[in-house]
Amino acid sequence: MSSPDLDRSDEEAVLNVLHSGVLGLGPCSIEFERLAAEVAGVQHGVAVSSGTAGLHLIVRALGIGARDEVLVPSFTFAASINVLLYEGAIPIFVDIEPDTFNLQPSELSHRRTPQTKAVMVVDVFGHPAAWDKVALAARDLQVIDDCCEAIGARHMDRPVGSYGDAGCFAFYPNKQMTTGEGGMIVTDDDALARDCRSLRNQGRGEMGSWLEHERLGFNYRMDELSAALGVSQIKRLNTFLSNRAHVAQMYTERLAGKTWVRPPVVRKDVTMSWFVYVVTLAEDVDRDAVIEALAAEGIPSRAYFSPIHLQPYIRERYGTRPGMLPITEDIARRTLALPFHNHLTEEQVERVVGALERVVAPAAS
Ligand SMILES: *Cc1c(COP(=O)(O)O)cnc(C)c1O
């Protein structure tokens, strides 16, 4: 489905750290933070052990806690919601736009109550949310940008991660660039950055000794091996993103005009950071039968996402059920992620689309 883009310079960067003997909190982390903040167009980067860890620290540092309501889409990865649950906050699910799959800005005013404290915005599949409308609707709320799938994306030429109080990138191997495991908080808020640095490092203060803890913290640090890989990868981010855009364009051209499928929609005012290539099948196509038939031809594909408000642990806790988010549920039944990475060739794209064409007709009712 996906494949990281690793080369000799990545290997050398990691080996250099091994030879240096400094494996934690060293110069590579600082350099990686600087470069990531630059990509987001903000003052601060705080490197952490995963995207989930970064989002959790933002929630904690913003003081979002027990019984606070947070508006969040259900059409996302579970981590966007889990970090709210870790702090006892209550997710209030909002429906999405049927074309971009991002949260519907009008939902923010419809679903909020006096207990609503914040919004978790997700830039789904690397397409920025409608940030102008979101920022307006959420102007008196705290705003977190889950840009874990969107590093380098821009809305009206402003980078994701620069909107809201803070954003977070993620670097798991299926993302646009990788550090193995890893994440990066990005923010312009000095105090928030300082608190996140302390919280990721067992609650230690900036100046205090190693055994002085100012608050309850976590071990969410990024190690130097990962940070070195991050520095090496982020220097090639623009190349990665243009290669991915090229692959997406090949798919989209090949799929144009077919009645049984809609290629991803890209709004005019955004620059994508292609994370995955997700098509929407026509209503009469049995998506799961397509996945099986593609697998039989040796082509991996995936249903993406499975709504979080319908996951067993969420239904049990909050009584959520089918029918609550009609657009989310309809889209989630019909979306299909195709194989996608930086070096997919025209022949491979042709093979995937050819197989898709063959299997879709019998799967249509
Ligand atoms: C990848 C991802 C995360 C973070 O994932 P980690 O595996 O913890 O790095 C968070 N939110 C979304 C939407 C993601 O896609």
The ligand as an SDF file (V2000), in Angstrom:
LIG
                    3D

 15 15  0  0  0  0  0  0  0  0999 V2000
   -0.9550    9.1310   11.6410 C   0  0  0  0  0  0  0  0  0  0  0  0
   -1.9900    9.9420   12.3240 C   0  0  0  0  0  0  0  0  0  0  0  0
   -1.8650   10.3450   13.6670 C   0  0  0  0  0  0  0  0  0  0  0  0
   -0.7000    9.9850   14.5590 C   0  0  0  0  0  0  0  0  0  0  0  0
   -0.2650    8.7030   14.4360 O   0  0  0  0  0  0  0  0  0  0  0  0
    1.0270    8.0910   15.1450 P   0  0  0  0  0  0  0  0  0  0  0  0
    0.9980    6.6960   14.6390 O   0  0  0  0  0  0  0  0  0  0  0  0
    0.7920    8.1800   16.6190 O   0  0  0  0  0  0  0  0  0  0  0  0
    2.2330    8.8350   14.7490 O   0  0  0  0  0  0  0  0  0  0  0  0
   -2.8580   11.1630   14.1860 C   0  0  0  0  0  0  0  0  0  0  0  0
   -3.9020   11.5640   13.4600 N   0  0  0  0  0  0  0  0  0  0  0  0
   -4.0610   11.2130   12.1680 C   0  0  0  0  0  0  0  0  0  0  0  0
   -5.2390   11.7300   11.4020 C   0  0  0  0  0  0  0  0  0  0  0  0
   -3.1200   10.3640   11.5680 C   0  0  0  0  0  0  0  0  0  0  0  0
   -3.2860    9.9910   10.2840 O   0  0  0  0  0  0  0  0  0  0  0  0
  1  2  1  0
  2  3  1  0
  2 14  2  0
  3  4  1  0
  3 10  2  0
  4  5  1  0
  5  6  1  0
  6  7  2  0
  6  8  1  0
  6  9  1  0
 10 11  1  0
 11 12  2  0
 12 13  1  0
 12 14  1  0
 14 15  1  0
M  END
$$$$
